[in-house]
Amino acid sequence: MGEISAVLQQTRFRPELVEPPPDGEEAGAVVQSWTGEKVRDLIRAPDLMRRYDRWMTLVKYKMPRLNEVLGSDQATELNDAMLLYRVPGDFAFVHHGAAAVKLIGTNLTGTLLSARSNAIARGVAKVYTKSIAVAEPFYIRHIASVASNAHFFSEQIVLPIAADERREVEFVLIFSAPLDDKTEVLTAIFERSQIGMIAATSSHDENGKLQNGRILMINSVARKIMKLPDAVGSLQTVRDLGPWFRDGALWTKTEVVTQDKLTHIHFHERGSGKKYRVTIEPVQNFVLFSIMDASGLR
């Protein structure tokens, strides 16, 4: 198998910005909302900021209609948008763009907001109603729908839209963006684990024995145990783990225990006398190496 170059990845938590409390639902609620001057400081996604700025420019002259907010690239803008029409006591989805459908996990075109009887729907309905009542944009953060496989939290811009030349608000135009990515969150958890961890792709022979694979991530605990520098190093493939995991190299193998799909290999480190247990676990097309100090074990 030819060697596949890779960059060892490290992640660090990015501290949250200090932000004002929500105007709407209390802190910790599944839906939080803000309006006024705070909105500009809270928006994270550049596309949401661009659309918010466009609406704010247009409203200086008059409440904008849909075509005015969408501008010249209407197809792209509508692809990312949800358009809801105010009906008595409710909102009807009259448009749900393909990108917005992918983000939420379901197509809501032709349905009523009240048909989604969950806390998110009830929370955003209150914000949409306020936006129309005061004719001002709102910024929303909410926990993502369980239908989404990509992220945990979303941000939205709610833009009130005029229906006709009377310039009375009848619609709300919604643009959404993920605030995070589940992969990013899980990677952060991986990095902060108290156990040394290495994740790699897997390559097996015809008997199912692990042959090689490309190392994807290695956390700081594993680096410390294996005395690796924080910078990019020579560990690029599973075979590169040989000096540690191959008997008689830097570590000496003392015991191998198999348990279901797990393989536990006990090693003795030369010089220091420390003992380590390496657990090898296949996870779909990947393999996970967990390394822990076993000096205190039997």
N, C-alpha and C positions, 0 to 999 in steps of 0.2 A: 504494500500500500504506500503510495507516494506521500511524502510529508506535506501537511497542510499548515501553512503559516497562520498564526492567530495572535491577537493581542490580548494579554491577560487584562481582564476588566476589574475595576474596583468601583464601588459606589459609596457615597457618603450621604447621610441625611442632610437635606437642605432645610435650615430652620425656617419656620413659618414667619411671614411678615406680621408685625403687630397691626391689627386691623380694627376698625371701629365695630361696635356691636351692631347687629342687623336692625333695620327699622321695623321689619315685619316679624316673622316668627322668632321666638327666643333662641338664644345661642344653644346649640345642641339639637335643635329640631331638624327634621329631615329636609325642610325647605326654609331657607333664610333669604331675605330680600332687603335691598337697599335702593334708595333713590337720591336725587340731588347731586351735590358736588362730590360725594363719596364714590360715585359710580366709576369715575375715570381712574381713581386710584386702585380700584378693586379688580378691574378687568385684567385677565391674564392673557387670553388668546389675542394675537394681533388682528385676526379677521373680525373678531367681535368689536375691538376698539375702532377699527376702520368703519364698520357699519354704524356704530354709535356716533362717531364723529360726523358722518354724513347726515344722519338724522338731525343732530344738533345744529348743523349748518342750515339745513332746509327749513327747520322750524322757526328760524329767525324771521322768515318772511311769511310763512303760513304753515298750517298743519299739513304735512306731506301726504300725498296719495301713494299707492303701492308702486306704480311705475316710476315715480320720482325717487323713491327710496332705493329701488332696485338698480336704477341707472342703466347704462348701455349694455352691461353683461348680465341680462336678466336670467338667462339659462343657468349660469353658474350660481347666481345668488339664490334662485329658487331651489336649486339642488340641495342647498344647505339649510333651507328654511321650513318653518311651519307657519301656516297662516290660519288664524282662527277668527270666525265671525261671531259676533255677539248675538245670541238669541235670548229670549226671556228666561232668565235664571240659569243660563248655561252658555257654553261655547261650542261651536261646531267646527271641526277640522275640515277646511275646504281645500287645503293643500298640505302635502307632507313630502318634501323632497327626498330623493334616494339616499343622499348622504345623511340626512337627519333620521331617516328610517333605520339606517345601519347603526347609528349612534344609540338610538333608543331601543332597537331590537324588534320593533313591530310597526306596521303601517297603520296610521290612525285616520287616513283620509275617509271622509264621509261618516265619521262617528262623533258622538258627543263627549266632551271632556268628562261629564258626570258618569259616563259608562265605565270609566276607570275608577272604581271605588277603592282607592287606596290613599294613603296619607300624602303621597307626592301630588296626586291629582287634586286633592282637596286644597293643599297648600298653594300650588301654582294658580288655581282658580281664583283664590283670594287676591293674589298679586295681579293677575290679568284684569280682574274687575277694578282694582285700584288704578291701574295704568290707564284704563279707559275713562274712569271717573275724573281723574286729575289731568289727563292728557299729557302724561310725562312718562319717560322711559324708566324701567326698573331693571336692576341687576339681581339675578337669582343664583344661589348655590343650592344644590340639593344632592342627596344620596342617589346614585344612579339606580335605574330600574334593575330588578333581578334578572331581567331579560338580557342585560348587557354582559358580554363576556370579556370586555376589553378594559373597563375602568370601574372605579368605585364612586367617584364624585363628578358632577357636571356643573358647568356654569352656563347661564343663559342671559341674553339681552332681550328684553320685552319692549318692543317699539309700537306705540299707538299709531294707527294708520287711518287716514280719512277715506271715506267711501266715495265721495264725489266732490263737486265744486263747492258744495256748502261747507266743506271742511269739518264736518262733524265726525268724530272718531267712532268707527263701527268695527274695526278689525284690530287685532294685535298680531304683529309679525315677530316671530321668535327665531333667534339664532342660538345654537347651542355649541358647546365645545367641552371635551373632557378636561377635567382639572388634573387628572393623574392617569396613570396606566397601571393595570394590575401587575404587569411584568416588572415595572419599576418598583412597585411596592414590595413584591416578593423578592426582588433582588436586594432591596434594602434589608429585609428580614434575613436573607442569606448572609449578607455582610456582617450583620450585628449578632449572628449566632455565637454562642459561647463554645461551640464545637467547631473544630477545623473542618472546612467543607471545600470540596473541589467538584465542580460539575463539568461533564464532558459529553460530547457525542459518543456513540458507541459503534464499534465495528467488530463483528464476530466471525469466527470460522464456521465451517459446515457442521461442526459439533456443538455450536452455540457458545464456545469459549471466547471471552473477550480478547480481541487481538490488538486493537488500537482505537483511537478516537481523538478528536480535537478538543483540547481544553477550552472551555468557554469562560469559566469564572473560578477564581480561587479567593477565599476570604482571608481577612487579616489574621485570624487565629491559626489557620493552616500555614500561612506564611511564617508566622512566629515559630511554630513547631518545627517547620522544615528549614528554618533559618534562611528564608528567601528575602531579597530586597523588595521594597515597595514598587520600584520601577519595573518596567517590562523586563522579563528574564528569559531564561532558556526553556522553561516549561511550556511547551506548545502542544504536545501530544501525550496520550496516555503512556506511550512507551518511555517518554521522558521521566516518568515517575519511577523508573527502574532503580536508580541509585538509592531510593528509599524503600520501595515495596518489593524489590527483588532480593531474595535471601542472600546474605553474604556481602551486600554492598555497604551502604551507610547504616542500615538497620539489619538486624539478624532476626529471621522469622523463628518464632517459638511455638506457635500453635495456630491451627486453622479450624474454625468451627462454622458449619453451615446450618442455617435455620430458614426454612422455606426458601425464599428467593434471596435471602441475605447471606453474605459471606463475611465472617469476622476473622481477621488475620491479626495475630498478636506479634508485636515486634519488640526487640530489645535494642536500644540505641547505644552504639559503641561510645565509649568514653564517659558519657554522663551517667550511664546506668539506668536511664529512664525507660519506662515501658509505655508503648502506645498500642491502641487497638484501632485498626482500620476496618471500617464496615463498608463493603461494596454492595450497592443496591441498584439494580436496573430499574429505570423509570421510563417506560415506553421506548423511545429511540435514544435515550440518554442513560448515563450511568453517574451515580452520585457516590463520591468517596467521603465518608465522615471519619474524622480523626480525633481521638480523645486520649488524654493522658490516663493511662491505666496503671500507673505506679502504685496506686492505693488499692487496686483490686487483687484478689487472691494471689 
